């Protein structure tokens, strides 16, 4: 499992420093170069898709490293 989380840390994608909630839209905006508010609107629009928008957001939220490299799913599994 450690190699899985190490692989996730190897990707360029991190939660954005300009975050309101989880930082996913901020990270996507930083990665793509789009304005953070445009990306937030796109993420909110994806929530209109049945199950896919919210489910994908939750999966990305669990697997995306914070700026310091910690991953929420890894922290949850370490507690158990």
Residue pairs with C-beta under 8 A, 6 or more apart in sequence:
1 77
5 71
5 73
5 74
8 63
8 64
8 65
8 71
9 65
9 69
9 71
12 31
13 27
13 28
13 31
13 64
13 65
14 27
14 30
14 64
14 65
14 66
14 67
15 22
15 23
15 24
15 26
15 27
15 64
15 65
15 66
15 67
16 23
16 24
16 25
16 26
16 27
16 28
16 29
16 30
16 36
17 23
17 26
17 30
17 67
18 26
18 29
18 30
18 36
19 25
19 26
20 26
20 40
22 57
22 61
23 64
23 66
24 43
24 57
24 60
24 61
24 64
25 36
25 39
25 40
25 42
25 43
26 36
26 39
27 64
28 34
28 39
28 43
29 35
29 36
29 38
29 39
29 40
30 36
32 39
43 57
45 53
46 52
46 53
46 56
46 57
47 53
47 54
47 57
61 72
62 71
62 72
62 73
62 76
63 71
63 72
63 73
64 71
64 72
65 71
66 72
